[in-house]
Amino acid sequence: DIKAPDLETRIAILQRKVRQENAGSVPEEVLRYIASTVNANIRVLEGALVKVLAASSLTGEEITVALAMEQLRDHSTVSGSKALTIADVQQLVIQHFGISLDELTGACRTQNLVLPRQIAMYLCRQLLDASFPEIARKFGGRDHSTVMYACNKLEQSLKIDRQIRAIVGELTSRLQEAIN
């Protein structure tokens, strides 16, 4: 019985493929995201990496977790039977940032709550493909335009802020591991 490679092995496979393709430097969090999202055979794993590299090359965009999420949105080959929910994303974010669910979904707009809220909304949209109104309902009955703004704002932050990219990459990996 041959099992699929574990996460660390999949990351090592992707690192080798990056060197083979002379793709320059691909951030570790992007490789971790791809490895945690695609847990099929090696050919599919390498194909996912090539898709992200090609998208970056064609659009001129920097290789980021956001780009990988966009390219691999329909590529997820998760074998786990548990489907992620908005509540799962909220729970992980509140654990990571050390805040309560009431603070995450409440009306307070202090900076220490706005960023976790935007990250949670963004992850719900990207990983669960949840609708804006559905996310808005789960975040204190907000208007859907608030969720659209949060997702757009976080996408802009991901392009320029390495620390936010790292947080989103780590949370994404943890969510992917939770369903495997």
MDAnalysis code that builds the backbone (N, CA, C; Angstrom):
import MDAnalysis as mda
import numpy as np

u = mda.Universe.empty(540, n_residues=180, atom_resindex=np.repeat(np.arange(180), 3), trajectory=True)
u.add_TopologyAttr("name", ["N", "CA", "C"] * 180)
u.add_TopologyAttr("resid", np.arange(1, 181))
u.add_TopologyAttr("resname", ["ASP", "ILE", "LYS", "ALA", "PRO", "ASP", "LEU", "GLU", "THR", "ARG", "ILE", "ALA", "ILE", "LEU", "GLN", "ARG", "LYS", "VAL", "ARG", "GLN", "GLU", "ASN", "ALA", "GLY", "SER", "VAL", "PRO", "GLU", "GLU", "VAL", "LEU", "ARG", "TYR", "ILE", "ALA", "SER", "THR", "VAL", "ASN", "ALA", "ASN", "ILE", "ARG", "VAL", "LEU", "GLU", "GLY", "ALA", "LEU", "VAL", "LYS", "VAL", "LEU", "ALA", "ALA", "SER", "SER", "LEU", "THR", "GLY", "GLU", "GLU", "ILE", "THR", "VAL", "ALA", "LEU", "ALA", "MET", "GLU", "GLN", "LEU", "ARG", "ASP", "HIS", "SER", "THR", "VAL", "SER", "GLY", "SER", "LYS", "ALA", "LEU", "THR", "ILE", "ALA", "ASP", "VAL", "GLN", "GLN", "LEU", "VAL", "ILE", "GLN", "HIS", "PHE", "GLY", "ILE", "SER", "LEU", "ASP", "GLU", "LEU", "THR", "GLY", "ALA", "CYS", "ARG", "THR", "GLN", "ASN", "LEU", "VAL", "LEU", "PRO", "ARG", "GLN", "ILE", "ALA", "MET", "TYR", "LEU", "CYS", "ARG", "GLN", "LEU", "LEU", "ASP", "ALA", "SER", "PHE", "PRO", "GLU", "ILE", "ALA", "ARG", "LYS", "PHE", "GLY", "GLY", "ARG", "ASP", "HIS", "SER", "THR", "VAL", "MET", "TYR", "ALA", "CYS", "ASN", "LYS", "LEU", "GLU", "GLN", "SER", "LEU", "LYS", "ILE", "ASP", "ARG", "GLN", "ILE", "ARG", "ALA", "ILE", "VAL", "GLY", "GLU", "LEU", "THR", "SER", "ARG", "LEU", "GLN", "GLU", "ALA", "ILE", "ASN"])
u.atoms.positions = np.array([
    [0.845, -1.180, 0.000],
    [0.000, 0.000, 0.000],
    [0.887, 1.239, 0.000],
    [0.757, 2.071, -1.017],
    [1.552, 3.288, -1.118],
    [0.659, 4.472, -0.776],
    [1.067, 5.199, 0.270],
    [0.287, 6.355, 0.704],
    [0.788, 7.606, -0.005],
    [-0.065, 8.631, -0.025],
    [0.330, 9.918, -0.580],
    [1.422, 10.514, 0.311],
    [2.345, 11.277, -0.258],
    [3.415, 11.864, 0.560],
    [2.851, 12.846, 1.594],
    [3.539, 12.928, 2.740],
    [3.094, 13.856, 3.781],
    [3.417, 15.288, 3.374],
    [2.969, 16.242, 4.176],
    [3.103, 17.661, 3.847],
    [4.555, 18.070, 3.608],
    [5.449, 17.674, 4.503],
    [6.860, 18.073, 4.368],
    [7.482, 17.498, 3.099],
    [7.114, 16.285, 2.755],
    [7.628, 15.673, 1.527],
    [7.093, 16.413, 0.304],
    [5.815, 16.792, 0.340],
    [5.242, 17.538, -0.793],
    [5.940, 18.891, -0.953],
    [6.274, 19.540, 0.171],
    [7.005, 20.818, 0.092],
    [8.377, 20.595, -0.535],
    [9.065, 19.530, -0.124],
    [10.389, 19.225, -0.686],
    [10.294, 18.949, -2.191],
    [9.244, 18.265, -2.604],
    [9.030, 17.982, -4.029],
    [8.849, 19.293, -4.797],
    [8.074, 20.208, -4.216],
    [7.851, 21.501, -4.871],
    [9.139, 22.318, -4.948],
    [9.946, 22.275, -3.882],
    [11.222, 22.997, -3.894],
    [12.122, 22.464, -5.002],
    [12.145, 21.144, -5.169],
    [12.950, 20.539, -6.232],
    [12.442, 20.968, -7.605],
    [11.123, 21.022, -7.767],
    [10.536, 21.423, -9.043],
    [10.862, 22.888, -9.360],
    [10.868, 23.747, -8.342],
    [11.222, 25.156, -8.538],
    [12.652, 25.253, -9.060],
    [13.562, 24.468, -8.462],
    [14.960, 24.476, -8.932],
    [15.050, 23.948, -10.356],
    [14.302, 22.893, -10.660],
    [14.309, 22.319, -12.007],
    [13.834, 23.324, -13.054],
    [12.809, 24.074, -12.714],
    [12.209, 25.028, -13.653],
    [12.973, 26.346, -13.712],
    [14.025, 26.485, -12.876],
    [14.751, 27.752, -12.776],
    [13.782, 28.907, -12.564],
    [12.863, 28.713, -11.636],
    [11.789, 29.688, -11.411],
    [12.192, 30.807, -10.466],
    [13.440, 30.850, -10.058],
    [13.856, 31.895, -9.121],
    [13.426, 31.530, -7.714],
    [13.009, 32.526, -6.970],
    [12.603, 32.246, -5.599],
    [11.085, 32.276, -5.483],
    [10.565, 31.207, -4.934],
    [9.142, 31.111, -4.647],
    [9.027, 31.117, -3.125],
    [8.247, 32.055, -2.559],
    [8.144, 32.142, -1.099],
    [7.715, 30.820, -0.461],
    [8.286, 30.552, 0.698],
    [7.997, 29.316, 1.435],
    [6.507, 29.167, 1.718],
    [5.841, 30.284, 2.054],
    [4.416, 30.191, 2.387],
    [3.576, 29.794, 1.170],
    [4.041, 30.135, -0.039],
    [3.325, 29.730, -1.252],
    [3.489, 28.222, -1.466],
    [4.703, 27.733, -1.290],
    [4.935, 26.285, -1.431],
    [4.120, 25.517, -0.392],
    [4.092, 26.037, 0.822],
    [3.323, 25.378, 1.898],
    [1.831, 25.369, 1.545],
    [1.336, 26.481, 1.001],
    [-0.075, 26.542, 0.613],
    [-0.378, 25.503, -0.473],
    [0.450, 25.453, -1.504],
    [0.220, 24.501, -2.595],
    [0.276, 23.077, -2.061],
    [1.286, 22.788, -1.232],
    [1.437, 21.437, -0.693],
    [0.265, 21.043, 0.198],
    [-0.286, 22.001, 0.923],
    [-1.406, 21.661, 1.800],
    [-2.729, 21.592, 1.042],
    [-2.812, 22.281, -0.079],
    [-4.044, 22.272, -0.868],
    [-4.135, 21.034, -1.758],
    [-3.029, 20.665, -2.360],
    [-3.011, 19.557, -3.311],
    [-2.337, 18.362, -2.655],
    [-3.131, 17.361, -2.329],
    [-2.528, 16.179, -1.718],
    [-2.774, 14.936, -2.557],
    [-2.825, 15.121, -3.854],
    [-2.972, 13.999, -4.775],
    [-1.575, 13.475, -5.122],
    [-1.429, 12.931, -6.313],
    [-0.122, 12.391, -6.710],
    [0.848, 13.509, -7.083],
    [2.086, 13.135, -7.288],
    [3.157, 14.106, -7.533],
    [2.925, 14.876, -8.830],
    [2.407, 14.223, -9.837],
    [2.165, 14.896, -11.118],
    [1.168, 16.040, -10.947],
    [0.110, 15.809, -10.185],
    [-0.890, 16.848, -9.933],
    [-0.286, 17.967, -9.098],
    [0.524, 17.599, -8.106],
    [1.191, 18.584, -7.248],
    [2.099, 19.495, -8.074],
    [2.933, 18.899, -8.923],
    [3.821, 19.687, -9.763],
    [3.034, 20.527, -10.768],
    [1.929, 19.980, -11.260],
    [1.075, 20.724, -12.187],
    [0.491, 21.971, -11.546],
    [0.135, 21.857, -10.263],
    [-0.395, 23.019, -9.540],
    [0.670, 24.112, -9.433],
    [1.896, 23.714, -9.130],
    [2.993, 24.679, -9.050],
    [3.223, 25.348, -10.403],
    [3.243, 24.567, -11.454],
    [3.458, 25.113, -12.799],
    [2.344, 26.097, -13.157],
    [1.115, 25.797, -12.750],
    [-0.009, 26.698, -13.025],
    [0.203, 28.048, -12.346],
    [0.662, 28.029, -11.094],
    [0.910, 29.277, -10.365],
    [2.074, 30.038, -11.001],
    [3.153, 29.323, -11.348],
    [4.305, 29.968, -11.985],
    [3.914, 30.586, -13.324],
    [3.110, 29.876, -14.104],
    [2.681, 30.378, -15.406],
    [1.812, 31.621, -15.257],
    [0.914, 31.596, -14.277],
    [0.048, 32.762, -14.049],
    [0.879, 33.979, -13.673],
    [1.872, 33.770, -12.836],
    [2.749, 34.864, -12.436],
    [3.504, 35.411, -13.641],
    [4.004, 34.519, -14.460],
    [4.764, 34.914, -15.636],
    [3.894, 35.672, -16.641],
    [2.688, 35.194, -16.852],
    [1.807, 35.810, -17.844],
    [1.254, 37.156, -17.396],
    [0.932, 37.270, -16.109],
    [0.322, 38.511, -15.624],
    [1.345, 39.503, -15.092],
    [2.562, 39.020, -14.840],
    [3.588, 39.875, -14.269],
    [3.423, 40.092, -12.776],
    [2.481, 39.363, -12.164],
    [2.251, 39.485, -10.725],
    [3.343, 38.749, -9.953],
    [3.596, 39.243, -8.760],
    [4.520, 38.567, -7.852],
    [3.871, 37.260, -7.390],
    [4.688, 36.241, -7.135],
    [4.165, 34.962, -6.658],
    [3.825, 35.113, -5.182],
    [2.524, 35.065, -4.872],
    [2.044, 35.230, -3.502],
    [1.029, 34.143, -3.188],
    [0.688, 34.039, -1.907],
    [-0.349, 33.095, -1.496],
    [-1.671, 33.476, -2.158],
    [-1.931, 34.768, -2.275],
    [-3.178, 35.218, -2.909],
    [-3.252, 34.740, -4.365],
    [-2.144, 34.849, -5.079],
    [-2.111, 34.372, -6.465],
    [-2.326, 32.856, -6.510],
    [-1.672, 32.140, -5.610],
    [-1.838, 30.680, -5.560],
    [-3.281, 30.307, -5.240],
    [-3.897, 31.033, -4.305],
    [-5.305, 30.759, -3.968],
    [-6.188, 30.955, -5.186],
    [-5.951, 32.060, -5.879],
    [-6.742, 32.378, -7.066],
    [-6.593, 31.277, -8.121],
    [-5.377, 30.853, -8.377],
    [-5.124, 29.871, -9.429],
    [-5.591, 28.466, -9.055],
    [-5.545, 28.154, -7.769],
    [-5.865, 26.790, -7.343],
    [-7.239, 26.685, -6.700],
    [-8.056, 27.718, -6.863],
    [-9.384, 27.729, -6.246],
    [-10.175, 26.468, -6.576],
    [-10.193, 26.061, -7.845],
    [-10.951, 24.872, -8.249],
    [-10.061, 23.637, -8.336],
    [-8.840, 23.762, -7.880],
    [-7.844, 22.703, -8.020],
    [-7.743, 21.829, -6.782],
    [-8.410, 22.222, -5.717],
    [-8.275, 21.519, -4.446],
    [-8.670, 20.062, -4.600],
    [-7.752, 19.204, -4.249],
    [-8.001, 17.760, -4.335],
    [-7.954, 17.167, -2.946],
    [-8.604, 17.831, -2.037],
    [-8.591, 17.402, -0.648],
    [-9.344, 16.092, -0.528],
    [-8.705, 15.129, 0.127],
    [-9.319, 13.815, 0.252],
    [-10.121, 13.663, 1.525],
    [-10.022, 14.621, 2.418],
    [-10.743, 14.524, 3.682],
    [-12.236, 14.619, 3.452],
    [-13.000, 14.071, 4.400],
    [-14.442, 14.054, 4.228],
    [-15.094, 15.249, 4.905],
    [-14.361, 15.938, 5.765],
    [-14.929, 17.057, 6.506],
    [-14.847, 18.325, 5.650],
    [-15.967, 18.965, 5.468],
    [-15.988, 20.222, 4.723],
    [-15.798, 21.374, 5.705],
    [-15.023, 22.344, 5.300],
    [-14.816, 23.523, 6.136],
    [-16.074, 24.381, 6.163],
    [-16.277, 25.051, 7.287],
    [-17.402, 25.970, 7.413],
    [-16.866, 27.349, 7.802],
    [-17.721, 28.343, 7.727],
    [-17.337, 29.683, 8.152],
    [-16.984, 29.670, 9.636],
    [-17.708, 28.880, 10.416],
    [-17.416, 28.769, 11.852],
    [-16.014, 28.212, 12.095],
    [-15.560, 27.260, 11.260],
    [-14.198, 26.713, 11.388],
    [-13.159, 27.811, 11.166],
    [-13.383, 28.624, 10.142],
    [-12.460, 29.719, 9.840],
    [-12.453, 30.720, 10.992],
    [-13.629, 31.083, 11.470],
    [-13.723, 32.029, 12.580],
    [-12.989, 31.494, 13.808],
    [-13.182, 30.211, 14.109],
    [-12.556, 29.614, 15.290],
    [-11.032, 29.660, 15.188],
    [-10.495, 29.336, 14.033],
    [-9.047, 29.362, 13.850],
    [-8.496, 30.784, 13.985],
    [-9.192, 31.746, 13.412],
    [-8.731, 33.138, 13.474],
    [-8.765, 33.656, 14.913],
    [-9.822, 33.355, 15.653],
    [-9.873, 33.856, 17.033],
    [-8.810, 33.191, 17.899],
    [-8.507, 31.932, 17.625],
    [-7.418, 31.268, 18.357],
    [-6.079, 31.913, 18.018],
    [-5.850, 32.168, 16.739],
    [-4.573, 32.723, 16.299],
    [-4.337, 34.120, 16.879],
    [-5.371, 34.950, 16.884],
    [-5.212, 36.337, 17.329],
    [-5.543, 36.552, 18.796],
    [-6.062, 35.527, 19.477],
    [-6.367, 35.655, 20.891],
    [-7.515, 36.609, 21.180],
    [-8.541, 36.557, 20.351],
    [-9.720, 37.397, 20.560],
    [-10.936, 36.488, 20.707],
    [-12.071, 37.056, 21.063],
    [-13.289, 36.251, 21.225],
    [-14.116, 36.309, 19.936],
    [-15.068, 35.387, 19.842],
    [-15.960, 35.377, 18.690],
    [-16.807, 36.649, 18.660],
    [-17.217, 37.121, 19.833],
    [-17.985, 38.369, 19.900],
    [-17.180, 39.545, 19.363],
    [-15.886, 39.576, 19.673],
    [-15.039, 40.657, 19.157],
    [-14.878, 40.546, 17.645],
    [-14.712, 39.312, 17.158],
    [-14.522, 39.099, 15.720],
    [-15.766, 39.502, 14.927],
    [-16.932, 39.174, 15.458],
    [-18.168, 39.438, 14.720],
    [-18.858, 40.727, 15.152],
    [-18.325, 41.403, 16.162],
    [-18.946, 42.610, 16.692],
    [-18.722, 43.840, 15.833],
    [-19.198, 44.964, 16.346],
    [-19.159, 46.219, 15.592],
    [-17.902, 47.042, 15.847],
    [-17.113, 46.695, 16.847],
    [-15.925, 47.468, 17.200],
    [-14.932, 47.475, 16.032],
    [-14.378, 48.666, 15.743],
    [-13.484, 48.782, 14.589],
    [-12.072, 49.195, 14.973],
    [-11.591, 48.714, 16.102],
    [-10.201, 49.000, 16.471],
    [-9.284, 48.144, 15.617],
    [-8.062, 48.617, 15.407],
    [-7.127, 47.959, 14.496],
    [-6.843, 46.513, 14.895],
    [-6.791, 46.244, 16.215],
    [-6.490, 44.876, 16.642],
    [-7.641, 43.917, 16.338],
    [-8.808, 44.427, 15.959],
    [-9.935, 43.566, 15.584],
    [-10.221, 43.611, 14.082],
    [-9.898, 44.721, 13.441],
    [-10.202, 44.878, 12.015],
    [-9.386, 43.892, 11.169],
    [-8.094, 43.780, 11.440],
    [-7.260, 42.879, 10.639],
    [-7.706, 41.419, 10.767],
    [-7.900, 40.891, 11.986],
    [-8.386, 39.508, 12.080],
    [-9.732, 39.309, 11.370],
    [-10.613, 40.302, 11.472],
    [-11.929, 40.208, 10.823],
    [-11.760, 40.164, 9.301],
    [-10.891, 41.030, 8.765],
    [-10.666, 41.039, 7.316],
    [-10.046, 39.723, 6.850],
    [-9.096, 39.208, 7.628],
    [-8.465, 37.934, 7.267],
    [-9.498, 36.818, 7.273],
    [-10.344, 36.776, 8.296],
    [-11.358, 35.724, 8.381],
    [-12.336, 35.804, 7.208],
    [-12.772, 37.008, 6.880],
    [-13.697, 37.180, 5.747],
    [-13.029, 36.758, 4.440],
    [-11.775, 37.156, 4.279],
    [-11.023, 36.813, 3.066],
    [-10.874, 35.296, 2.926],
    [-10.514, 34.622, 4.023],
    [-10.349, 33.170, 3.982],
    [-11.675, 32.474, 3.679],
    [-12.763, 32.977, 4.237],
    [-14.077, 32.400, 3.939],
    [-14.387, 32.513, 2.455],
    [-14.064, 33.651, 1.896],
    [-14.333, 33.878, 0.478],
    [-13.432, 33.012, -0.405],
    [-12.141, 32.961, -0.077],
    [-11.184, 32.257, -0.922],
    [-11.265, 30.733, -0.770],
    [-11.325, 30.253, 0.459],
    [-11.259, 28.812, 0.686],
    [-12.618, 28.124, 0.608],
    [-13.653, 28.822, 1.014],
    [-14.979, 28.207, 1.045],
    [-15.829, 28.614, -0.142],
    [-15.378, 29.643, -0.850],
    [-16.128, 30.199, -1.969],
    [-17.526, 30.619, -1.521],
    [-17.605, 31.092, -0.270],
    [-18.879, 31.544, 0.282],
    [-19.266, 32.877, -0.356],
    [-20.552, 33.125, -0.453],
    [-21.028, 34.375, -1.046],
    [-20.818, 35.528, -0.066],
    [-20.759, 36.726, -0.599],
    [-20.594, 37.906, 0.250],
    [-21.740, 38.035, 1.260],
    [-23.008, 37.875, 0.827],
    [-24.098, 37.977, 1.807],
    [-24.028, 36.899, 2.898],
    [-23.628, 35.686, 2.521],
    [-23.524, 34.609, 3.505],
    [-22.450, 34.926, 4.547],
    [-21.307, 35.402, 4.099],
    [-20.236, 35.781, 5.028],
    [-20.708, 36.935, 5.908],
    [-21.369, 37.905, 5.302],
    [-21.852, 39.072, 6.051],
    [-22.791, 38.652, 7.180],
    [-23.678, 37.701, 6.909],
    [-24.602, 37.215, 7.947],
    [-23.851, 36.594, 9.113],
    [-22.794, 35.835, 8.816],
    [-22.039, 35.136, 9.864],
    [-21.110, 36.061, 10.641],
    [-20.923, 37.262, 10.142],
    [-20.070, 38.240, 10.819],
    [-20.917, 39.386, 11.363],
    [-21.913, 39.034, 12.146],
    [-22.709, 40.030, 12.847],
    [-23.765, 40.725, 12.021],
    [-24.200, 40.106, 10.922],
    [-25.266, 40.695, 10.120],
    [-24.857, 41.957, 9.376],
    [-23.606, 42.008, 8.983],
    [-23.116, 43.170, 8.231],
    [-23.715, 43.197, 6.830],
    [-23.474, 44.286, 6.133],
    [-23.873, 44.412, 4.741],
    [-22.844, 43.678, 3.871],
    [-23.288, 43.109, 2.755],
    [-22.372, 42.366, 1.892],
    [-21.251, 43.246, 1.342],
    [-21.516, 44.547, 1.182],
    [-20.481, 45.442, 0.657],
    [-19.316, 45.583, 1.645],
    [-19.590, 45.406, 2.926],
    [-18.529, 45.443, 3.935],
    [-17.573, 44.278, 3.715],
    [-18.115, 43.109, 3.396],
    [-17.286, 41.930, 3.142],
    [-16.486, 42.128, 1.858],
    [-17.111, 42.709, 0.843],
    [-16.395, 42.980, -0.409],
    [-15.223, 43.918, -0.148],
    [-15.459, 44.961, 0.631],
    [-14.400, 45.906, 0.961],
    [-13.279, 45.200, 1.724],
    [-13.644, 44.375, 2.709],
    [-12.637, 43.674, 3.521],
    [-11.773, 42.767, 2.649],
    [-12.391, 42.033, 1.737],
    [-11.639, 41.128, 0.861],
    [-10.708, 41.905, -0.065],
    [-11.209, 42.987, -0.643],
    [-10.373, 43.815, -1.525],
    [-9.220, 44.445, -0.763],
    [-9.506, 44.952, 0.425],
    [-8.477, 45.585, 1.257],
    [-7.389, 44.579, 1.610],
    [-7.800, 43.359, 1.974],
    [-6.806, 42.359, 2.350],
    [-5.988, 41.917, 1.136],
    [-6.615, 41.814, -0.020],
    [-5.859, 41.469, -1.231],
    [-4.767, 42.497, -1.493],
    [-5.081, 43.770, -1.297],
    [-4.072, 44.821, -1.469],
    [-2.966, 44.683, -0.426],
    [-3.344, 44.389, 0.807],
    [-2.356, 44.219, 1.878],
    [-1.447, 43.026, 1.606],
    [-2.003, 41.964, 1.043],
    [-1.202, 40.773, 0.744],
    [-0.102, 41.080, -0.270],
    [-0.357, 42.012, -1.158],
    [0.624, 42.353, -2.187],
    [1.818, 43.107, -1.620],
    [1.616, 43.848, -0.520],
    [2.689, 44.702, -0.024],
    [3.203, 44.343, 1.367],
    [2.473, 43.543, 2.125],
    [2.851, 43.275, 3.510],
    [3.225, 41.807, 3.701],
    [4.512, 41.561, 3.872],
    [5.019, 40.200, 4.019],
    [4.450, 39.518, 5.270],
    [4.280, 40.271, 6.351],
    [3.777, 39.698, 7.601],
    [2.331, 39.201, 7.438],
    [1.497, 39.976, 6.763],
    [0.117, 39.549, 6.527],
    [0.096, 38.331, 5.615],
    [0.968, 38.311, 4.594],
    [1.060, 37.132, 3.714],
    [1.406, 35.889, 4.519],
    [2.334, 36.031, 5.468],
    [2.745, 34.891, 6.285],
    [1.590, 34.404, 7.157],
    [0.858, 35.330, 7.753],
    [-0.281, 34.946, 8.607],
    [-1.345, 34.222, 7.782],
    [-1.692, 34.788, 6.632],
    [-2.718, 34.174, 5.780],
    [-2.246, 32.800, 5.293],
    [-0.976, 32.701, 4.923],
    [-0.433, 31.409, 4.488],
    [-0.485, 30.370, 5.594],
    [-0.112, 30.770, 6.802],
    [-0.135, 29.837, 7.928],
    [-1.562, 29.389, 8.246],
    [-2.487, 30.331, 8.301],
    [-3.882, 29.981, 8.602],
    [-4.468, 29.093, 7.515],
    [-4.148, 29.387, 6.266],
    [-4.624, 28.561, 5.162],
    [-4.111, 27.142, 5.288],
    [-2.829, 27.002, 5.580],
    [-2.253, 25.667, 5.745],
    [-2.922, 24.917, 6.897],
    [-3.153, 25.617, 7.999],
    [-3.786, 24.966, 9.144],
    [-5.213, 24.544, 8.827],
    [-5.931, 25.354, 8.067],
    [-7.287, 24.969, 7.680],
    [-7.278, 23.762, 6.736],
    [-6.329, 23.754, 5.809],
    [-6.232, 22.620, 4.887],
    [-5.870, 21.338, 5.638],
    [-4.947, 21.454, 6.605],
    [-4.568, 20.280, 7.389],
    [-5.720, 19.778, 8.231],
    [-6.580, 20.674, 8.686],
    [-7.710, 20.298, 9.538],
    [-8.714, 19.395, 8.813],
    [-8.786, 19.526, 7.497],
    [-9.772, 18.704, 6.774],
    [-9.149, 17.456, 6.172],
    [-7.870, 17.295, 6.319],
    [-7.225, 16.077, 5.805],
    [-7.230, 14.978, 6.832],
])
